[in-house]
């Protein structure tokens, strides 16, 4: 056999190729396919993880928006309650001030009335004392004589009989 002829070269090339193919299939093909399969699975897992992470991120964003909305609603409620409390406190303070003012006015009126009545009573007392003193002085001067006393008694008797 001549190793340099084209037929023998094709033959030996085919034999070497078949042997090389069998060796590759036996020793290298399985590990290469397993490596490719493992790589494909890891890529699929990575894609699935990325998709799950994206879903989780969307869920977190939705939860954050929900929490923000709740916080805003709670803030608005608290502000509303604070305003209502402020208005109630102002109204209560006004009402209390009005009640106290009316109470002070009524006390002042009562005090003025009491002082007025006391002054009137004092004036009446002084007027009656002065009237008695004046009447006493007038009677003393008018009744200094016996004749005037007799006339007064007669006049009183006449008036007493008429009544």
C-alpha positions as CSV (number, residue, x, y, z in Angstrom):
1,X,0.0,0.0,0.0
2,X,1.2,3.3,-1.0
3,X,0.5,6.0,1.6
4,X,0.9,8.8,-0.8
5,X,-1.8,7.9,-3.3
6,X,-5.0,9.9,-3.1
7,X,-7.2,6.9,-2.4
8,X,-5.1,5.7,0.5
9,X,-4.9,9.3,1.8
10,X,-8.7,9.4,1.7
11,X,-8.9,6.0,3.4
12,X,-6.5,6.9,6.1
13,X,-8.0,10.3,6.6
14,X,-11.4,8.7,7.0
15,X,-10.1,6.1,9.4
16,X,-8.3,8.8,11.5
17,X,-11.5,10.9,11.4
18,X,-13.7,8.0,12.5
19,X,-11.2,7.1,15.3
20,X,-11.0,10.7,16.3
21,X,-14.8,11.0,16.2
22,X,-15.2,7.9,18.4
23,X,-12.6,9.2,20.8
24,X,-14.3,12.6,20.9
25,X,-17.7,11.0,21.4
26,X,-16.5,8.7,24.1
27,X,-14.3,11.2,26.0
28,X,-15.1,14.8,25.1
29,X,-18.6,14.9,23.6
30,X,-20.5,14.1,26.8
31,X,-18.6,16.6,28.9
32,X,-18.9,19.3,26.3
33,X,-22.7,18.6,25.9
34,X,-23.0,18.6,29.7
35,X,-21.1,21.8,30.0
36,X,-23.3,23.4,27.3
37,X,-26.4,22.0,29.0
38,X,-25.2,23.3,32.4
39,X,-24.5,26.7,30.9
40,X,-27.9,26.8,29.3
41,X,-29.6,25.9,32.6
42,X,-27.6,28.5,34.5
43,X,-28.6,31.1,31.8
44,X,-32.2,30.0,32.1
45,X,-32.0,30.2,35.9
46,X,-30.4,33.6,35.7
47,X,-33.2,34.8,33.4
48,X,-35.8,33.3,35.7
49,X,-34.1,35.0,38.7
50,X,-34.0,38.3,36.8
51,X,-37.7,38.0,35.9
52,X,-38.5,37.2,39.6
53,X,-36.4,40.1,40.7
54,X,-38.2,42.3,38.3
55,X,-41.6,41.1,39.6
56,X,-40.4,41.6,43.2
57,X,-39.3,45.1,42.3
58,X,-42.7,45.9,40.8
59,X,-44.4,44.5,43.8
60,X,-42.2,46.6,46.1
61,X,-42.9,49.7,44.0
62,X,-46.6,49.0,44.3
63,X,-46.3,48.4,48.0
64,X,-44.3,51.6,48.4
65,X,-46.9,53.6,46.4
66,X,-49.6,52.0,48.6
67,X,-47.7,52.9,51.8
68,X,-47.2,56.5,50.5
69,X,-50.9,56.8,49.7
70,X,-51.8,55.5,53.2
71,X,-49.3,57.9,54.8
72,X,-50.6,60.8,52.9
73,X,-54.2,59.9,53.9
74,X,-53.2,59.6,57.5
75,X,-51.3,62.9,57.4
76,X,-54.4,64.6,55.8
77,X,-56.6,63.0,58.5
78,X,-54.3,64.2,61.3
79,X,-54.2,67.7,59.8
80,X,-58.0,67.8,59.6
81,X,-58.3,66.6,63.2
82,X,-55.8,69.2,64.4
83,X,-57.7,71.9,62.6
84,X,-61.0,70.7,64.1
85,X,-59.4,70.6,67.5
86,X,-58.0,74.1,67.1
87,X,-61.4,75.4,66.0
88,X,-63.1,73.7,68.9
89,X,-60.5,75.1,71.4
90,X,-61.0,78.6,70.0
91,X,-64.8,78.2,70.2
92,X,-64.6,76.9,73.7
93,X,-62.3,79.7,74.7
94,X,-64.6,82.3,73.2
95,X,-67.6,80.7,74.9
96,X,-65.8,80.6,78.2
97,X,-64.7,84.2,77.8
98,X,-68.3,85.2,77.0
99,X,-69.6,83.3,80.1
100,X,-67.0,84.9,82.3
101,X,-67.7,88.3,80.8
102,X,-71.5,87.9,81.4
103,X,-70.8,86.7,84.9
104,X,-68.6,89.7,85.7
105,X,-71.2,92.0,84.2
106,X,-74.0,90.5,86.3
107,X,-71.7,90.7,89.4
108,X,-71.0,94.3,88.6
109,X,-74.7,95.0,88.1
110,X,-75.5,93.3,91.4
111,X,-72.8,95.2,93.2
112,X,-73.9,98.5,91.7
113,X,-77.6,97.7,92.7
114,X,-76.5,96.8,96.2
115,X,-74.4,100.0,96.6
116,X,-77.3,102.0,95.1
117,X,-79.7,100.5,97.6
118,X,-77.3,101.1,100.4
119,X,-76.8,104.7,99.3
120,X,-80.6,105.2,99.0
121,X,-81.1,103.7,102.5
122,X,-78.4,105.9,103.9
123,X,-79.9,109.0,102.2
124,X,-83.4,108.1,103.6
125,X,-81.9,107.6,107.0
126,X,-80.2,111.0,106.9
127,X,-83.3,112.7,105.5
128,X,-85.4,111.2,108.2
129,X,-82.9,112.2,110.9
130,X,-82.7,115.7,109.5
131,X,-86.5,115.9,109.2
132,X,-86.9,114.8,112.8
133,X,-84.3,117.4,113.9
134,X,-86.0,120.1,111.8
135,X,-89.4,119.2,113.1
136,X,-88.1,119.2,116.7
137,X,-86.6,122.6,116.3
138,X,-89.7,124.0,114.6
139,X,-91.9,122.5,117.4
140,X,-89.7,123.9,120.1
141,X,-89.8,127.3,118.6
142,X,-93.6,127.2,117.8
143,X,-94.6,125.6,121.1
144,X,-92.4,127.7,123.3
145,X,-95.4,129.5,124.6
146,X,-98.4,127.9,126.5
147,X,-100.9,129.6,124.2
148,X,-99.4,128.1,121.1
149,X,-99.5,124.7,122.8
150,X,-103.2,125.1,123.6
151,X,-104.1,126.1,120.0
152,X,-102.2,123.1,118.6
153,X,-104.0,120.6,120.9
154,X,-107.4,122.1,120.0
155,X,-106.6,121.9,116.3
156,X,-105.5,118.3,116.7
157,X,-108.7,117.4,118.5
158,X,-110.8,119.0,115.8
159,X,-109.0,117.1,113.1
160,X,-109.2,113.8,115.1
161,X,-113.0,114.2,115.4
162,X,-113.4,114.8,111.6
163,X,-111.6,111.6,110.7
